[in-house]
């Protein structure tokens, strides 16, 4: 599992992403779609339309890093409440761990950040 510094913010894109996108394409989505700075050191998570693949993008002191996970069966299930107008939602490291562990990420109203 990933070990993240305590100060890293994690953003999950709400819209599905074309998984053919690589470093520059995902960074462009962070800038235009999420209206965030991909060079900030934060972690950005993207899912495909089918829900069986996720990609993570972040930048360290040397450049961009991209991680990907594709499930052999099943989907990454995400329910973070009513965020219909949001392009992204901030999630915790625990929620990211649930998502990557192939469990459902279901956020109650009391857990919103």
N, C-alpha and C positions, 0 to 999 in steps of 0.2 A: 504494500500500500504506500501511497505517497505521504511523505512527511513534509508539511508545509510550515513556513514560519508563521508565527502568531499574527503578524501584521498583514498578511496577504488576504486580500478580499477576493471572493470567488463569485463570478457572475455567470448565470445560466441564460443563454439565448432562448427566448420563447418561441421564435419562428424556426421551423426546420431549415437545415442548411444543406447545400449541395456538398457532399463529402469528397468531391473531386478537388475542392479548393485546398490549396496548400498554404504556406506561411503568409504570403502577401495577400492572398484572397481572404483568408480569415482575419488578418489585421485590418483589411479594408472593411469587413463586416463589423468589426469592433468599432471602428471610427464612424462609419455611416449609419449602420443599423442600431448599434447600442449607444452611440454618441459618447464613447469613452476613449481613453488614450491607451492603445495597445502597448506602449512603451513604459507604462506605469509600474510594471512588475506584478500586476494583478493577474489572476488566472481566469480565462474565459472558456466556457464549456459550450459546445455545439452538438446538436443531435440531428440525425437524418430524418427524413419523412417517415420511413418505416419504423423507426425507433429502435433499430437493432445495432446502431453504431453511434459512438460519441467521439469527438475530438476535443482536445484541450490545447489552448495556446497560451504561452506566457513568454516573457522576455527576462533574461537574466543579464548579467554584466557583459556577456559575450555575444548575445544575439537571441533570436527567437528559438523556442523549443516547442515542438508539437508532439502530443501523445495521442494515440488512437486505441480504441477498444471496440471490437465487433463481436457480438454474441453469436454463437453457433445455432442457438435456438432461443426463442423468447424475445422480449423487448425491454428496453429501459423505460419504466413507467414513471411519469412525473405528474404530480398534481400539487401545485403550489398555491392554490386558491384563485381568487378572482384578480387576475393581472392582465385582463384582456387588452388594455391600452399600453401595457409596458412592453418594451422591446427586449428587456432582460430583467432578471430578478437576482438579487444577491442571496446566496445560500451559504450555509456554514460548512466547515470542514467535515463535520459529522454527517450533514446531508449529502455532501459529495461522496463520502464513503459509502453511504446507503445506496446511492445511485450506481456507483461503480461496482458494488457487490451484487448487482443484479436484483436488488430488492426494490420495492416501490418507494419513491420519494413522495410522501404525502405530508403536506405541511398543514397543521391546524392553525386557526386564526391566532391563538395565543403564542405561537412560535415565530410569527412574522418578525423580520428584522427591518 
